[in-house]
């Protein structure tokens, strides 16, 4: 998978080129991932304009979408799959959806996230990516759209493009036949871009006395986060295939169409 040097979209990556079993790779230019699209400007960003995006899937919460609405290229459809809706409705707003708020107040961050709490919260959120109904609906939409030849080039994203988006990429690549090491490498590969995008916020947080470990736990992705979701798949379903079939309700025909469309 390759990072794409867009100037108006953070953390833009093409799943294309990711190595799969049997010497195959993911077909480029069809499924991409990124952070939020509130600054997207195809006129000023030839890399984005050249993608020819036809479908955008936004995994963010209502509050995130209201604060930073997506700018979508002309001719593209915008679909919303709020992964964290069930978490938010239960009154527990996940840290993944509150990065900016938490990094603006070191005292609140320490209270809520210090002493390993951040890592535990993220593990809990990642388990919910597998088990909550709102997440299942969002990832069902992702797989169904990615398998549809009429969807055109598809971009899926959340705010930073690392957690909700990272799980979506993991599911797709797993179904296509990527090895476990490839899944983890791809998942962790967003760290430099995410840290760069949030650098001013991290600097402000630490300058105000914030714990740099808390900032990193919020901003970065770690093997333990993805392992929590993969463990949830194993515990509940026994395999990724069964999670997709039984948890997401995606048919075998759709999975085969996904493989046929995205495998080179």
Buried (B, 14 or more C-beta within 10 A) or exposed (E): BEEBEBEBBBBBBBBBEBBBEEEBBBBBBBBBBBBBBBBBBBEEBEBBBEBEBBBBBBBBBEBBBEEBBBBBBEEBBBBBBBBBBBBBEEEEBBBBBBBBEBBBBBEEBBEBBBEEBBBBBBBBBBBBBBBBEBBBBBBBBBBBBBBBEEBBBBBBBBBBBBBBBBBBBBBBBBBBBBEEEBBBBBBBBBBEBBBEBBEEBBEBBBEEEBBEBBBBBBBBBBEEBBBBBBBBBBEBBEEBBEBBBEBBEBBEEBBEBBBEBBBE
